[in-house]
Amino acid sequence: MKIFTTSQIRELDKYTIENEPIKSIDLMERAAEALFKALVSKFPDKKNSFYVFAGPGNNGGDALALTRLLKDNGYTVKSYLISTGSLSADCAVNKSRLQEKHPDAFEEHIEKFVKPSIADDTIIVDGLFGSGLNKPLSGIFADVVDFINSLKNIVVAIDVPSGINADTCCSIHETKIKANYTFSLQFPKIGFFYFENERYVGEWSVLDIGLHPEGIKQKETDFYYLDKQEVKILLKKRSKFSHKGSFGHLVLLAGSKGMAGASILSAKAALRTGVGLLTVHGPEGNRCILQTVTPEVIYDADCDQDCISRFYHVDKYDAMAIGPGIGIQSLTVQMLQNLLPLIRIPAVFDADAINIISAQKTLLRHIPESSIFTPHPKEFERFAGISGICSQDMLQKAKEMAEEYQIFIVLKGAYTRIVTPDGKVYFNSTGNPGMATAGSGDVLTGMIGALLAQGYDSEDAAKLGVYLHGLAADLALENESEESLMAGDMIDAIGKAFKSLASH
């Protein structure tokens, strides 16, 4: 799914009005109908009552039209129109419609806000300002937001919570609605994917309001939401006459003394993701552990007992993944320095491989193009040489580095972001907070490495690996909780994830 900036969404609104064609007031009515259906679906009890706060712009027009639809269908609802005296044309039309049909459901407050008395079980709808807001709230509007935030009521925001800039990370010093739910019109907003905004946006969902599909198709963007529809078409169908050689040979450089678990998790994940052959290169001291726990693995023991000290046989393999549990011992650092100039194919770099490269930036010039880096936030800060910046600036830095070094950067976390060398960003739709556990990243490394070995190009391997990784974690919650989820549970659910993705 494409994701657009607020200015691009306004252009799509205009395109729809001109090319459907449809009047802007009728497009607003369509949005209100979608909001009504979503609201009563979320709160189906007819005994629910609603208090709708509308602003002077088109978001307020949506809110007033929603009030009318709620009243038409027998719900208890009251709306407050908050303004400084002037309204958008469509907001003014919906004000007149509501006043004419349900005058008892409408009040207008100009310049001065009088606090209403609202029962604790009343559902508040925030329709003050939508995604077009580009300055902090003040005056009467800030008063209303402060009042709403002081209550314990459930709050539902229309499009975006008022006070939020839908394209950026919000500042903690600015006044904004703290919503429990946000009903976003047509597209998720880029700002929804920044952790700074989570406490204000709450649980969000997207409502289709029928913007023109041709306009959406033609409009270029750098941002996408990675969903099942897009990922499913990437899956390669296996031939009946295929054999293990058909699905590639991956070499995984992983493990050190006390870190055999990282190599085990990564290896198991690679095997479950369908690689034909898997060689693990690790210290001699881990050989018995790996061969016992994962007998399917070919174990290539390093000459060192405790760490990976050398590796040269890069030409024997279809893909390479480096990093889980390897440590940053001097011998391992030297090994990576010697190895990088020899690699001729894209590789996956994770964990300590990233940390070693972060400490010696000159190694970046030896990274093969289209390699995939999979840092968690702190690893990326070290990699990029930054700290203390917001999610938006971190993403911009990842875009700059991906373009400069022609690599893919997978920023792990909520909505794991895949940043491509051509500046595209894919926000992942699968996954849950239970994935914040030891070994989760090792699993992802094995999965992406296995897909590379099977012949997927780097972009498709990253997309498919990240999506399946999160989906496996989601499916594992059928038997576990977010608190109890372990990396091994994700591995056990990889097969279910493939089946789920392949299903209709």
Secondary structure, 3 states (H helix, E strand, C coil): CEECCHHHHHHHHHHHHHHCCCCHHHHHHHHHHHHHHHHHHHCCCCCCEEEEEECCCHHHHHHHHHHHHHHHCCCEEEEEEEECCCCCHHHHHHHHHHHHHCHHHEEEEECCCCCCCCCCCCEEEEECCCCCCCCCCCHHHHHHHHHHHHCCCCEEEECCCCCCCCCCCCCCCCCCCCCCEEEEECCCCHHHHCHHHHHHHCEEEEECCCCCHHHHHHCCCCEEEECHHHHHCCCCCCCCCCCHHHHCEEEEECCCCCCHHHHHHHHHHHHHCCCCEEEEEECHHHHHHHHHHCCCCEEEECCCCCCCCCCCCHHHCCEEEECCCCCCCHHHHHHHHHHHHHCCCCEEECHHHHHHHHHCHHHHHHCCCCCEECCCHHHHHHHHCCCCCCHHHHHHHHHHHHHHHCCEEEECCCCCEEECCCCCEEEECCCCHHHCCCCHHHHHHHHHHHHHHCCCCHHHHHHHHHHHHHHHHHHHCCCCCCCCCCHHHHHHCHHHHHHHHHCC
